[in-house]
Amino acid sequence: MDKKTTHMILPGLAILMSAIALSSNYDLSNVLGFVVSLVGLAGGAAYFLKNKFASTLLQVWIYAQIPAISKTTSEVLENGSEIVTEQHYVDAGQAFTFDVGLTLGTKSGDLDLKVNVVPIGLLILFRLLMLQGLVGGAVTIKKFRQDNKLGDVFPLSGSVLRTVTLGKEKHWLLVQLIAPLAYAGRTYSHLLVKPKEDGIYKRGSVAQVSYLVLVDDVAKLHDGVNKKEDFQFADWGLVSVA
């Protein structure tokens, strides 16, 4: 699966896992799990329908699956058979779960205090989803400091073409500028940008202090790991993606 379709994995999983969870919870024995399943279905559908609430719904769906607190009780009937009942206090794991934690034995039954580690993988997919969602976004780059090296070129405007791996860092964005900038006797129509603090941009959020790296030839950039020394760091800038 290539980069053009990887962003569909998480919304697809949200729909699939939520549908499976709903099919096994039709009797509403786990009300919270039922509600979270509906959120997952809504989040996945909202993404494919390009609804602005998709990312929020998917985040809620993921984080709600982490705690797993339940209680198991058993009752021995007169005929010697045993009935085991599990009561879910907080347990909204969807379809595929892997709980880690401890079990406390009490007089009334076993109390399970655990966390579901599957959402950790889902959070990684969510991060990739948000990164891919920046492609096509309108970029504005403003001056960060008065004595910047690029001179009187700000503000700069452009659009995100794709994501790039530079050195060991995967979350760089290749930006095509609307108007080329001149620097040291050359003109540049592309930049690589990345937040100074480790993370990714969020559409519509405040501008972040970012690395500005000059790209003299887009053909040098490939889908694999690109060497940092092949590209020139120019300065810092305040970058936002609309």
N, C-alpha and C positions, 0 to 999 in steps of 0.2 A: 504494500500500500504506500503510495507516494504522499508528498506533503500536501497535495491538493485535496486529498480525501481524509487525512489523519484527523482533521478537526471534527469529523463526523462520528468518530469512535465513541466519545463520551456521551453525546446526546442519544446515540443509538443504544448504548449500554443502559442508559437511564430508562429508556422506554422498555427494553427487553427485560431488565432485572425487575423493574416495577410491575410489569405485566405478570411475570412469574410469581412474584410475591403476592400479588392480588389474587391470583388463582388458588393459592394455598391458604388464603386468609379471608375467604368469602364469608365466613361465619362471624367475622369481626372479633375473633378471639384476641387479637392484638390491634386495638384501635389506633395507637400511635403508628404502628407499622402500616396500617391501611392508609392513614393520612399522608405519610411520607411517600407511599407508593403513588398516590394521586399527584403529589408535588413532583415526583420524578417523571411521570407521564407528561405533566404540564410543562416541565422544564425542557424535556426533549422535544416535544412538539413545538414549543415556543422558539427554540433555536432554529428548527427547520423552517418555521414561518417568519424568521427574522424579527421576532418580537424583542423589544428592548429589555424585558424582564427575564429573559432566558438565563442569563448568567447568575442572577440572584436566586432564581428557583433551583438551578443546578447546585449552587453552593449550599443552600439549605438542605437539599436532598442528600448531599455528601456528608455534611457535618452531623446531621441528625442520626446517621447510622453508626457513629463512633461509640457512644455509650451502650453497654449491654448489661442491664441489671434485671435479674429475674429471680424468682423463687420457685423451688420444686418441692412439692409435698407428696407424701404417699399415704394411702389408707388401705389397711388390710380388712377385707370383708369377712363375714362369718364363714363363707365357703372356702376361705384360704386364698382367694385371688387378691391381687394387689392393684389398686388404681393409683396411677401416678399423674399428678396435675402440675402443669407449669404455668405460673402466673408472671406475665411480663409487666414489670414496672416501667422500665425504659429499655426498649429493645426494638429498634426499627430497621435492623439489618435487612437488606433486600436480596433475596434469592441466594447469593453467594456470600457466606460470612466465614470469618476465621477469628474466633474470640480468644483473647489472651487475658488472664487475670487470675483470680482466686475464688475459691468456694468456701463459704463459712457455714459450718454446721450449727443449726439452732434447734431448739426444742420443737419448733413448728415446721421445720424443714430446712433444706439447703438454700442459702442465699448466695447467688452468683454475682460477683462484682467483677466485670470484665470490660474490655474494650475490643471493638471490632477493627482489625488492622486492614481490611480490604479498602476502606475509604482512603488510606494513604496512597494507594495506587491510583485511585480515582482523582485525588487531588493533583497528582502529577499530570494526568490527562487533562484536568481542568486548566492547569497552567499552560499546557500546549494549546488548548482551545483558545484561551485568551490571547496568546501570542499570535496565533494564526489569524485571529479576528482583527488584528491591527493592520493586516495587509489591505491596501487600498485606502487607508485612512489619510486624512489631510494633516500634514505636519507643519507646525510653526516653530521656528527656532529664533529665540531672542537673545540679546546680549546678556551675558552673565556678569561681566566685570568691565570697567571702563578701559583698562589697558589690555584689551584682548588682542591677540596676535593677528586675527583676520581683518582688523580694521573696521571701517565704516560700511559693513555689508549687511548688518542686521536691520530689521527682521528678515529671515529667510523663510520661504514657503516651499512646500513640496508634497510628495505623496509616498507612502510606503510601498515599495515594490515586492519585497520578500524578506524572509528572515535569513540570517547568515551566522555561521559559526566562525569565530575569529579566535585563534589560539585555543584555549580551553573553555572559552565562553560561548554559549550557544544562542544567546538572546539578543544579538545585534540586529538592527533593522537597516536595510538598504533603502535610502531615501533618494528619489529623483527630484532635483530642484526645479522649480518653475523657471527661474532665471539663473544661469550659471554665475558662480562667484569667481573673482580673480584673486589669486594669491601667489606671491613670489614669481610673477611673470607667467603664470599659467592659469588656465580657466578650468573649473571643475563643475560638472553637472550632477555629480552624485556624492553623497556622504554616507558614512556608517555612523549610527548613533546608538547609544546605550546609556541607561541611567548610571550615575556614579555609584549610587547605592545598589547593591545586588537586588535585582528584581526586574519586572517588566512594566512597560507603560500600560496605563488604563485609559481607554478612550474617554475623553471629556474631563479627565482629572487635571489638577493644577500642573503647571510646567515643572519638570524635574531637571536638576543639574545633571548634565550629561556629557559624555565623551563625544567629541566631533572629530571624526577621522576622514581624511580626504581620500577619494577614490579616483585615481587618474584614468583607469581603464576598467570598465565593468567586466570585461572578458576575463580579468584576473580572478574574479570571484567564482567559486564553484560550490557545489552542494556539500562537499566534504569539509574538512578542517582547513581554514585559510591561515597562513602565517601572518602574525601581527607585523613583523618587520617589512612585509611587502606593502604596507600602507602607512601613511603619515598622520600621526596625531596632530591636529591643528590647534584646538583649544577646547575650553568648556563652553557650553551654551545651555540655555533654558529651553527644554524641548517639551512640547505637548502634542498629543494626537487627538484630533477632533472626531 
